[in-house]
Amino acid sequence: MEAHAAVAHIRPDREAPLEEWRAYYRRSAALYAEIAEIDRGHHHEALCMAEQAQNSAREIEAQIPGGEGREGDR
């Protein structure tokens, strides 16, 4: 629950630029992946959330002109 609250707290405005949303999903994925390693009782749930966030970041990446394959923001 604390992770969900933390992720909700950093969520960008609905009209934020795609780059901001990409960064948000990448940070979210990193947080959930770290939690998966620390909180073994919620390991699978946290891994699932990390994967969902990674997928969202990739979907947004595909929408950013010239954004695919860039390493600087990863």
PDB file of N, CA, C and O in Angstrom:
ATOM      1  N   MET A   1       0.825  -1.195   0.000  1.00  0.00           N
ATOM      2  CA  MET A   1       0.000   0.000   0.000  1.00  0.00           C
ATOM      3  C   MET A   1       0.867   1.256   0.000  1.00  0.00           C
ATOM      4  O   MET A   1       0.526   2.238  -0.659  1.00  0.00           O
ATOM      5  N   GLU A   2       1.977   1.239   0.726  1.00  0.00           N
ATOM      6  CA  GLU A   2       2.848   2.407   0.774  1.00  0.00           C
ATOM      7  C   GLU A   2       3.443   2.704  -0.599  1.00  0.00           C
ATOM      8  O   GLU A   2       3.588   3.866  -0.979  1.00  0.00           O
ATOM      9  N   ALA A   3       3.785   1.661  -1.336  1.00  0.00           N
ATOM     10  CA  ALA A   3       4.346   1.862  -2.678  1.00  0.00           C
ATOM     11  C   ALA A   3       3.316   2.493  -3.596  1.00  0.00           C
ATOM     12  O   ALA A   3       3.634   3.403  -4.362  1.00  0.00           O
ATOM     13  N   HIS A   4       2.087   2.014  -3.524  1.00  0.00           N
ATOM     14  CA  HIS A   4       1.027   2.585  -4.356  1.00  0.00           C
ATOM     15  C   HIS A   4       0.814   4.059  -4.018  1.00  0.00           C
ATOM     16  O   HIS A   4       0.605   4.881  -4.911  1.00  0.00           O
ATOM     17  N   ALA A   5       0.868   4.392  -2.733  1.00  0.00           N
ATOM     18  CA  ALA A   5       0.702   5.783  -2.312  1.00  0.00           C
ATOM     19  C   ALA A   5       1.866   6.638  -2.812  1.00  0.00           C
ATOM     20  O   ALA A   5       1.662   7.768  -3.256  1.00  0.00           O
ATOM     21  N   ALA A   6       3.082   6.100  -2.741  1.00  0.00           N
ATOM     22  CA  ALA A   6       4.254   6.840  -3.211  1.00  0.00           C
ATOM     23  C   ALA A   6       4.174   7.094  -4.714  1.00  0.00           C
ATOM     24  O   ALA A   6       4.482   8.191  -5.181  1.00  0.00           O
ATOM     25  N   VAL A   7       3.766   6.091  -5.459  1.00  0.00           N
ATOM     26  CA  VAL A   7       3.639   6.225  -6.913  1.00  0.00           C
ATOM     27  C   VAL A   7       2.532   7.221  -7.258  1.00  0.00           C
ATOM     28  O   VAL A   7       2.677   8.020  -8.183  1.00  0.00           O
ATOM     29  N   ALA A   8       1.445   7.170  -6.524  1.00  0.00           N
ATOM     30  CA  ALA A   8       0.351   8.115  -6.764  1.00  0.00           C
ATOM     31  C   ALA A   8       0.798   9.545  -6.475  1.00  0.00           C
ATOM     32  O   ALA A   8       0.362  10.482  -7.145  1.00  0.00           O
ATOM     33  N   HIS A   9       1.652   9.711  -5.495  1.00  0.00           N
ATOM     34  CA  HIS A   9       2.126  11.039  -5.103  1.00  0.00           C
ATOM     35  C   HIS A   9       2.981  11.696  -6.197  1.00  0.00           C
ATOM     36  O   HIS A   9       2.960  12.917  -6.348  1.00  0.00           O
ATOM     37  N   ILE A  10       3.721  10.899  -6.948  1.00  0.00           N
ATOM     38  CA  ILE A  10       4.598  11.461  -7.987  1.00  0.00           C
ATOM     39  C   ILE A  10       3.950  11.447  -9.374  1.00  0.00           C
ATOM     40  O   ILE A  10       4.585  11.825 -10.359  1.00  0.00           O
ATOM     41  N   ARG A  11       2.718  11.022  -9.451  1.00  0.00           N
ATOM     42  CA  ARG A  11       2.027  10.936 -10.741  1.00  0.00           C
ATOM     43  C   ARG A  11       1.904  12.321 -11.383  1.00  0.00           C
ATOM     44  O   ARG A  11       1.470  13.268 -10.727  1.00  0.00           O
ATOM     45  N   PRO A  12       2.281  12.447 -12.661  1.00  0.00           N
ATOM     46  CA  PRO A  12       2.190  13.747 -13.342  1.00  0.00           C
ATOM     47  C   PRO A  12       0.743  14.154 -13.607  1.00  0.00           C
ATOM     48  O   PRO A  12      -0.175  13.339 -13.520  1.00  0.00           O
ATOM     49  N   ASP A  13       0.567  15.412 -13.925  1.00  0.00           N
ATOM     50  CA  ASP A  13      -0.744  15.899 -14.344  1.00  0.00           C
ATOM     51  C   ASP A  13      -1.157  15.179 -15.615  1.00  0.00           C
ATOM     52  O   ASP A  13      -0.317  14.748 -16.403  1.00  0.00           O
ATOM     53  N   ARG A  14      -2.457  15.057 -15.800  1.00  0.00           N
ATOM     54  CA  ARG A  14      -3.002  14.351 -16.957  1.00  0.00           C
ATOM     55  C   ARG A  14      -2.445  14.907 -18.279  1.00  0.00           C
ATOM     56  O   ARG A  14      -2.203  14.147 -19.217  1.00  0.00           O
ATOM     57  N   GLU A  15      -2.247  16.205 -18.350  1.00  0.00           N
ATOM     58  CA  GLU A  15      -1.786  16.865 -19.579  1.00  0.00           C
ATOM     59  C   GLU A  15      -0.268  17.030 -19.639  1.00  0.00           C
ATOM     60  O   GLU A  15       0.235  17.771 -20.483  1.00  0.00           O
ATOM     61  N   ALA A  16       0.461  16.359 -18.768  1.00  0.00           N
ATOM     62  CA  ALA A  16       1.925  16.459 -18.747  1.00  0.00           C
ATOM     63  C   ALA A  16       2.509  15.916 -20.048  1.00  0.00           C
ATOM     64  O   ALA A  16       1.905  15.060 -20.695  1.00  0.00           O
ATOM     65  N   PRO A  17       3.683  16.413 -20.431  1.00  0.00           N
ATOM     66  CA  PRO A  17       4.339  15.907 -21.642  1.00  0.00           C
ATOM     67  C   PRO A  17       4.629  14.407 -21.542  1.00  0.00           C
ATOM     68  O   PRO A  17       4.787  13.857 -20.452  1.00  0.00           O
ATOM     69  N   LEU A  18       4.694  13.770 -22.698  1.00  0.00           N
ATOM     70  CA  LEU A  18       4.958  12.322 -22.732  1.00  0.00           C
ATOM     71  C   LEU A  18       6.268  11.958 -22.041  1.00  0.00           C
ATOM     72  O   LEU A  18       6.362  10.911 -21.401  1.00  0.00           O
ATOM     73  N   GLU A  19       7.269  12.808 -22.165  1.00  0.00           N
ATOM     74  CA  GLU A  19       8.553  12.528 -21.525  1.00  0.00           C
ATOM     75  C   GLU A  19       8.402  12.441 -20.002  1.00  0.00           C
ATOM     76  O   GLU A  19       9.067  11.639 -19.346  1.00  0.00           O
ATOM     77  N   GLU A  20       7.526  13.271 -19.457  1.00  0.00           N
ATOM     78  CA  GLU A  20       7.289  13.247 -18.015  1.00  0.00           C
ATOM     79  C   GLU A  20       6.575  11.956 -17.610  1.00  0.00           C
ATOM     80  O   GLU A  20       6.879  11.366 -16.573  1.00  0.00           O
ATOM     81  N   TRP A  21       5.633  11.529 -18.433  1.00  0.00           N
ATOM     82  CA  TRP A  21       4.938  10.267 -18.159  1.00  0.00           C
ATOM     83  C   TRP A  21       5.895   9.089 -18.292  1.00  0.00           C
ATOM     84  O   TRP A  21       5.834   8.152 -17.495  1.00  0.00           O
ATOM     85  N   ARG A  22       6.771   9.124 -19.282  1.00  0.00           N
ATOM     86  CA  ARG A  22       7.746   8.042 -19.441  1.00  0.00           C
ATOM     87  C   ARG A  22       8.632   7.945 -18.205  1.00  0.00           C
ATOM     88  O   ARG A  22       8.867   6.853 -17.689  1.00  0.00           O
ATOM     89  N   ALA A  23       9.118   9.080 -17.735  1.00  0.00           N
ATOM     90  CA  ALA A  23       9.968   9.097 -16.545  1.00  0.00           C
ATOM     91  C   ALA A  23       9.201   8.576 -15.327  1.00  0.00           C
ATOM     92  O   ALA A  23       9.750   7.835 -14.512  1.00  0.00           O
ATOM     93  N   TYR A  24       7.953   8.960 -15.211  1.00  0.00           N
ATOM     94  CA  TYR A  24       7.106   8.493 -14.104  1.00  0.00           C
ATOM     95  C   TYR A  24       6.993   6.960 -14.117  1.00  0.00           C
ATOM     96  O   TYR A  24       7.171   6.317 -13.083  1.00  0.00           O
ATOM     97  N   TYR A  25       6.700   6.388 -15.269  1.00  0.00           N
ATOM     98  CA  TYR A  25       6.548   4.934 -15.335  1.00  0.00           C
ATOM     99  C   TYR A  25       7.875   4.223 -15.097  1.00  0.00           C
ATOM    100  O   TYR A  25       7.898   3.139 -14.513  1.00  0.00           O
ATOM    101  N   ARG A  26       8.973   4.814 -15.539  1.00  0.00           N
ATOM    102  CA  ARG A  26      10.280   4.207 -15.274  1.00  0.00           C
ATOM    103  C   ARG A  26      10.605   4.239 -13.789  1.00  0.00           C
ATOM    104  O   ARG A  26      11.110   3.256 -13.244  1.00  0.00           O
ATOM    105  N   ARG A  27      10.321   5.363 -13.124  1.00  0.00           N
ATOM    106  CA  ARG A  27      10.550   5.441 -11.675  1.00  0.00           C
ATOM    107  C   ARG A  27       9.657   4.451 -10.940  1.00  0.00           C
ATOM    108  O   ARG A  27      10.090   3.796  -9.993  1.00  0.00           O
ATOM    109  N   SER A  28       8.412   4.349 -11.383  1.00  0.00           N
ATOM    110  CA  SER A  28       7.475   3.417 -10.763  1.00  0.00           C
ATOM    111  C   SER A  28       7.964   1.982 -10.910  1.00  0.00           C
ATOM    112  O   SER A  28       7.926   1.209  -9.953  1.00  0.00           O
ATOM    113  N   ALA A  29       8.423   1.628 -12.106  1.00  0.00           N
ATOM    114  CA  ALA A  29       8.922   0.271 -12.348  1.00  0.00           C
ATOM    115  C   ALA A  29      10.115  -0.027 -11.447  1.00  0.00           C
ATOM    116  O   ALA A  29      10.207  -1.115 -10.879  1.00  0.00           O
ATOM    117  N   ALA A  30      11.024   0.927 -11.314  1.00  0.00           N
ATOM    118  CA  ALA A  30      12.199   0.735 -10.464  1.00  0.00           C
ATOM    119  C   ALA A  30      11.793   0.553  -9.005  1.00  0.00           C
ATOM    120  O   ALA A  30      12.353  -0.292  -8.307  1.00  0.00           O
ATOM    121  N   LEU A  31      10.831   1.336  -8.546  1.00  0.00           N
ATOM    122  CA  LEU A  31      10.364   1.224  -7.164  1.00  0.00           C
ATOM    123  C   LEU A  31       9.748  -0.151  -6.910  1.00  0.00           C
ATOM    124  O   LEU A  31      10.085  -0.817  -5.931  1.00  0.00           O
ATOM    125  N   TYR A  32       8.855  -0.566  -7.785  1.00  0.00           N
ATOM    126  CA  TYR A  32       8.207  -1.872  -7.600  1.00  0.00           C
ATOM    127  C   TYR A  32       9.216  -3.019  -7.687  1.00  0.00           C
ATOM    128  O   TYR A  32       9.097  -3.999  -6.952  1.00  0.00           O
ATOM    129  N   ALA A  33      10.206  -2.908  -8.577  1.00  0.00           N
ATOM    130  CA  ALA A  33      11.229  -3.957  -8.689  1.00  0.00           C
ATOM    131  C   ALA A  33      12.049  -4.044  -7.407  1.00  0.00           C
ATOM    132  O   ALA A  33      12.388  -5.136  -6.952  1.00  0.00           O
ATOM    133  N   GLU A  34      12.363  -2.892  -6.831  1.00  0.00           N
ATOM    134  CA  GLU A  34      13.107  -2.890  -5.572  1.00  0.00           C
ATOM    135  C   GLU A  34      12.273  -3.503  -4.446  1.00  0.00           C
ATOM    136  O   GLU A  34      12.786  -4.264  -3.625  1.00  0.00           O
ATOM    137  N   ILE A  35      11.003  -3.168  -4.418  1.00  0.00           N
ATOM    138  CA  ILE A  35      10.115  -3.722  -3.392  1.00  0.00           C
ATOM    139  C   ILE A  35      10.003  -5.233  -3.538  1.00  0.00           C
ATOM    140  O   ILE A  35       9.935  -5.952  -2.541  1.00  0.00           O
ATOM    141  N   ALA A  36       9.985  -5.715  -4.772  1.00  0.00           N
ATOM    142  CA  ALA A  36       9.909  -7.158  -5.007  1.00  0.00           C
ATOM    143  C   ALA A  36      11.087  -7.886  -4.360  1.00  0.00           C
ATOM    144  O   ALA A  36      10.946  -9.018  -3.897  1.00  0.00           O
ATOM    145  N   GLU A  37      12.238  -7.237  -4.332  1.00  0.00           N
ATOM    146  CA  GLU A  37      13.416  -7.859  -3.726  1.00  0.00           C
ATOM    147  C   GLU A  37      13.420  -7.732  -2.208  1.00  0.00           C
ATOM    148  O   GLU A  37      13.937  -8.607  -1.514  1.00  0.00           O
ATOM    149  N   ILE A  38      12.859  -6.666  -1.697  1.00  0.00           N
ATOM    150  CA  ILE A  38      12.887  -6.407  -0.258  1.00  0.00           C
ATOM    151  C   ILE A  38      11.752  -7.117   0.474  1.00  0.00           C
ATOM    152  O   ILE A  38      11.968  -7.739   1.514  1.00  0.00           O
ATOM    153  N   ASP A  39      10.543  -7.020  -0.076  1.00  0.00           N
ATOM    154  CA  ASP A  39       9.342  -7.557   0.585  1.00  0.00           C
ATOM    155  C   ASP A  39       8.945  -8.864  -0.091  1.00  0.00           C
ATOM    156  O   ASP A  39       8.127  -8.883  -1.010  1.00  0.00           O
ATOM    157  N   ARG A  40       9.533  -9.941   0.377  1.00  0.00           N
ATOM    158  CA  ARG A  40       9.315 -11.233  -0.273  1.00  0.00           C
ATOM    159  C   ARG A  40       7.865 -11.691  -0.161  1.00  0.00           C
ATOM    160  O   ARG A  40       7.426 -12.523  -0.955  1.00  0.00           O
ATOM    161  N   GLY A  41       7.125 -11.180   0.788  1.00  0.00           N
ATOM    162  CA  GLY A  41       5.720 -11.543   0.937  1.00  0.00           C
ATOM    163  C   GLY A  41       4.851 -10.979  -0.180  1.00  0.00           C
ATOM    164  O   GLY A  41       3.766 -11.489  -0.458  1.00  0.00           O
ATOM    165  N   HIS A  42       5.342  -9.924  -0.813  1.00  0.00           N
ATOM    166  CA  HIS A  42       4.614  -9.307  -1.917  1.00  0.00           C
ATOM    167  C   HIS A  42       5.438  -9.349  -3.216  1.00  0.00           C
ATOM    168  O   HIS A  42       5.237  -8.541  -4.122  1.00  0.00           O
ATOM    169  N   HIS A  43       6.344 -10.288  -3.278  1.00  0.00           N
ATOM    170  CA  HIS A  43       7.278 -10.395  -4.404  1.00  0.00           C
ATOM    171  C   HIS A  43       6.573 -10.445  -5.757  1.00  0.00           C
ATOM    172  O   HIS A  43       6.877  -9.653  -6.649  1.00  0.00           O
ATOM    173  N   HIS A  44       5.645 -11.364  -5.906  1.00  0.00           N
ATOM    174  CA  HIS A  44       4.994 -11.554  -7.207  1.00  0.00           C
ATOM    175  C   HIS A  44       4.111 -10.362  -7.577  1.00  0.00           C
ATOM    176  O   HIS A  44       4.074  -9.949  -8.736  1.00  0.00           O
ATOM    177  N   GLU A  45       3.413  -9.822  -6.607  1.00  0.00           N
ATOM    178  CA  GLU A  45       2.574  -8.645  -6.856  1.00  0.00           C
ATOM    179  C   GLU A  45       3.433  -7.464  -7.307  1.00  0.00           C
ATOM    180  O   GLU A  45       3.089  -6.768  -8.263  1.00  0.00           O
ATOM    181  N   ALA A  46       4.550  -7.242  -6.616  1.00  0.00           N
ATOM    182  CA  ALA A  46       5.430  -6.127  -6.961  1.00  0.00           C
ATOM    183  C   ALA A  46       6.065  -6.331  -8.330  1.00  0.00           C
ATOM    184  O   ALA A  46       6.216  -5.376  -9.092  1.00  0.00           O
ATOM    185  N   LEU A  47       6.438  -7.572  -8.650  1.00  0.00           N
ATOM    186  CA  LEU A  47       6.993  -7.847  -9.983  1.00  0.00           C
ATOM    187  C   LEU A  47       5.970  -7.562 -11.080  1.00  0.00           C
ATOM    188  O   LEU A  47       6.305  -7.012 -12.129  1.00  0.00           O
ATOM    189  N   CYS A  48       4.736  -7.938 -10.826  1.00  0.00           N
ATOM    190  CA  CYS A  48       3.659  -7.678 -11.786  1.00  0.00           C
ATOM    191  C   CYS A  48       3.489  -6.177 -11.998  1.00  0.00           C
ATOM    192  O   CYS A  48       3.361  -5.720 -13.134  1.00  0.00           O
ATOM    193  N   MET A  49       3.486  -5.418 -10.921  1.00  0.00           N
ATOM    194  CA  MET A  49       3.338  -3.964 -11.026  1.00  0.00           C
ATOM    195  C   MET A  49       4.533  -3.343 -11.758  1.00  0.00           C
ATOM    196  O   MET A  49       4.369  -2.410 -12.545  1.00  0.00           O
ATOM    197  N   ALA A  50       5.732  -3.865 -11.495  1.00  0.00           N
ATOM    198  CA  ALA A  50       6.926  -3.373 -12.189  1.00  0.00           C
ATOM    199  C   ALA A  50       6.810  -3.632 -13.687  1.00  0.00           C
ATOM    200  O   ALA A  50       7.135  -2.764 -14.497  1.00  0.00           O
ATOM    201  N   GLU A  51       6.353  -4.808 -14.049  1.00  0.00           N
ATOM    202  CA  GLU A  51       6.202  -5.142 -15.462  1.00  0.00           C
ATOM    203  C   GLU A  51       5.152  -4.259 -16.133  1.00  0.00           C
ATOM    204  O   GLU A  51       5.346  -3.810 -17.263  1.00  0.00           O
ATOM    205  N   GLN A  52       4.050  -4.012 -15.444  1.00  0.00           N
ATOM    206  CA  GLN A  52       3.019  -3.133 -16.004  1.00  0.00           C
ATOM    207  C   GLN A  52       3.569  -1.727 -16.233  1.00  0.00           C
ATOM    208  O   GLN A  52       3.299  -1.113 -17.265  1.00  0.00           O
ATOM    209  N   ALA A  53       4.331  -1.223 -15.282  1.00  0.00           N
ATOM    210  CA  ALA A  53       4.918   0.112 -15.417  1.00  0.00           C
ATOM    211  C   ALA A  53       5.935   0.137 -16.558  1.00  0.00           C
ATOM    212  O   ALA A  53       5.990   1.110 -17.310  1.00  0.00           O
ATOM    213  N   GLN A  54       6.735  -0.909 -16.695  1.00  0.00           N
ATOM    214  CA  GLN A  54       7.704  -0.981 -17.795  1.00  0.00           C
ATOM    215  C   GLN A  54       6.982  -0.994 -19.134  1.00  0.00           C
ATOM    216  O   GLN A  54       7.406  -0.320 -20.072  1.00  0.00           O
ATOM    217  N   ASN A  55       5.906  -1.747 -19.230  1.00  0.00           N
ATOM    218  CA  ASN A  55       5.130  -1.793 -20.468  1.00  0.00           C
ATOM    219  C   ASN A  55       4.544  -0.425 -20.798  1.00  0.00           C
ATOM    220  O   ASN A  55       4.542  -0.014 -21.958  1.00  0.00           O
ATOM    221  N   SER A  56       4.050   0.274 -19.794  1.00  0.00           N
ATOM    222  CA  SER A  56       3.501   1.615 -20.015  1.00  0.00           C
ATOM    223  C   SER A  56       4.590   2.565 -20.490  1.00  0.00           C
ATOM    224  O   SER A  56       4.360   3.374 -21.389  1.00  0.00           O
ATOM    225  N   ALA A  57       5.770   2.474 -19.897  1.00  0.00           N
ATOM    226  CA  ALA A  57       6.889   3.322 -20.325  1.00  0.00           C
ATOM    227  C   ALA A  57       7.251   3.041 -21.778  1.00  0.00           C
ATOM    228  O   ALA A  57       7.523   3.969 -22.540  1.00  0.00           O
ATOM    229  N   ARG A  58       7.258   1.766 -22.170  1.00  0.00           N
ATOM    230  CA  ARG A  58       7.575   1.410 -23.560  1.00  0.00           C
ATOM    231  C   ARG A  58       6.510   1.920 -24.528  1.00  0.00           C
ATOM    232  O   ARG A  58       6.829   2.389 -25.620  1.00  0.00           O
ATOM    233  N   GLU A  59       5.247   1.825 -24.123  1.00  0.00           N
ATOM    234  CA  GLU A  59       4.162   2.323 -24.978  1.00  0.00           C
ATOM    235  C   GLU A  59       4.297   3.830 -25.194  1.00  0.00           C
ATOM    236  O   GLU A  59       4.104   4.324 -26.305  1.00  0.00           O
ATOM    237  N   ILE A  60       4.622   4.541 -24.145  1.00  0.00           N
ATOM    238  CA  ILE A  60       4.808   5.993 -24.266  1.00  0.00           C
ATOM    239  C   ILE A  60       6.040   6.294 -25.100  1.00  0.00           C
ATOM    240  O   ILE A  60       6.023   7.199 -25.935  1.00  0.00           O
ATOM    241  N   GLU A  61       7.102   5.546 -24.881  1.00  0.00           N
ATOM    242  CA  GLU A  61       8.335   5.719 -25.655  1.00  0.00           C
ATOM    243  C   GLU A  61       8.048   5.653 -27.149  1.00  0.00           C
ATOM    244  O   GLU A  61       8.604   6.425 -27.929  1.00  0.00           O
ATOM    245  N   ALA A  62       7.186   4.739 -27.540  1.00  0.00           N
ATOM    246  CA  ALA A  62       6.850   4.574 -28.959  1.00  0.00           C
ATOM    247  C   ALA A  62       6.086   5.778 -29.511  1.00  0.00           C
ATOM    248  O   ALA A  62       6.069   5.999 -30.722  1.00  0.00           O
ATOM    249  N   GLN A  63       5.460   6.550 -28.635  1.00  0.00           N
ATOM    250  CA  GLN A  63       4.699   7.719 -29.071  1.00  0.00           C
ATOM    251  C   GLN A  63       5.546   8.982 -29.168  1.00  0.00           C
ATOM    252  O   GLN A  63       5.116   9.976 -29.754  1.00  0.00           O
ATOM    253  N   ILE A  64       6.751   8.947 -28.595  1.00  0.00           N
ATOM    254  CA  ILE A  64       7.614  10.127 -28.593  1.00  0.00           C
ATOM    255  C   ILE A  64       8.434  10.129 -29.878  1.00  0.00           C
ATOM    256  O   ILE A  64       9.179   9.186 -30.142  1.00  0.00           O
ATOM    257  N   PRO A  65       8.300  11.180 -30.672  1.00  0.00           N
ATOM    258  CA  PRO A  65       9.080  11.255 -31.913  1.00  0.00           C
ATOM    259  C   PRO A  65      10.580  11.141 -31.620  1.00  0.00           C
ATOM    260  O   PRO A  65      11.130  11.894 -30.816  1.00  0.00           O
ATOM    261  N   GLY A  66      11.223  10.187 -32.288  1.00  0.00           N
ATOM    262  CA  GLY A  66      12.650   9.979 -32.090  1.00  0.00           C
ATOM    263  C   GLY A  66      12.982   9.380 -30.733  1.00  0.00           C
ATOM    264  O   GLY A  66      14.153   9.326 -30.356  1.00  0.00           O
ATOM    265  N   GLY A  67      11.983   8.933 -29.995  1.00  0.00           N
ATOM    266  CA  GLY A  67      12.197   8.452 -28.640  1.00  0.00           C
ATOM    267  C   GLY A  67      12.646   7.014 -28.530  1.00  0.00           C
ATOM    268  O   GLY A  67      13.295   6.650 -27.549  1.00  0.00           O
ATOM    269  N   GLU A  68      12.322   6.184 -29.505  1.00  0.00           N
ATOM    270  CA  GLU A  68      12.661   4.774 -29.413  1.00  0.00           C
ATOM    271  C   GLU A  68      14.168   4.573 -29.544  1.00  0.00           C
ATOM    272  O   GLU A  68      14.831   5.148 -30.409  1.00  0.00           O
ATOM    273  N   GLY A  69      14.671   3.743 -28.660  1.00  0.00           N
ATOM    274  CA  GLY A  69      16.082   3.390 -28.717  1.00  0.00           C
ATOM    275  C   GLY A  69      17.001   4.386 -28.053  1.00  0.00           C
ATOM    276  O   GLY A  69      18.213   4.172 -28.044  1.00  0.00           O
ATOM    277  N   ARG A  70      16.483   5.467 -27.496  1.00  0.00           N
ATOM    278  CA  ARG A  70      17.329   6.438 -26.820  1.00  0.00           C
ATOM    279  C   ARG A  70      17.758   5.874 -25.483  1.00  0.00           C
ATOM    280  O   ARG A  70      16.952   5.293 -24.756  1.00  0.00           O
ATOM    281  N   GLU A  71      19.016   6.044 -25.164  1.00  0.00           N
ATOM    282  CA  GLU A  71      19.538   5.498 -23.923  1.00  0.00           C
ATOM    283  C   GLU A  71      19.610   6.537 -22.821  1.00  0.00           C
ATOM    284  O   GLU A  71      19.660   6.163 -21.649  1.00  0.00           O
ATOM    285  N   GLY A  72      19.619   7.813 -23.136  1.00  0.00           N
ATOM    286  CA  GLY A  72      19.848   8.858 -22.163  1.00  0.00           C
ATOM    287  C   GLY A  72      18.845   8.927 -21.046  1.00  0.00           C
ATOM    288  O   GLY A  72      19.205   9.320 -19.937  1.00  0.00           O
ATOM    289  N   ASP A  73      17.580   8.558 -21.287  1.00  0.00           N
ATOM    290  CA  ASP A  73      16.548   8.677 -20.275  1.00  0.00           C
ATOM    291  C   ASP A  73      16.290   7.358 -19.563  1.00  0.00           C
ATOM    292  O   ASP A  73      15.395   7.298 -18.720  1.00  0.00           O
ATOM    293  N   ARG A  74      17.015   6.328 -19.857  1.00  0.00           N
ATOM    294  CA  ARG A  74      16.724   5.010 -19.280  1.00  0.00           C
ATOM    295  C   ARG A  74      17.483   4.741 -18.041  1.00  0.00           C
ATOM    296  O   ARG A  74      17.338   3.672 -17.449  1.00  0.00           O
TER     297      ARG A  74
END
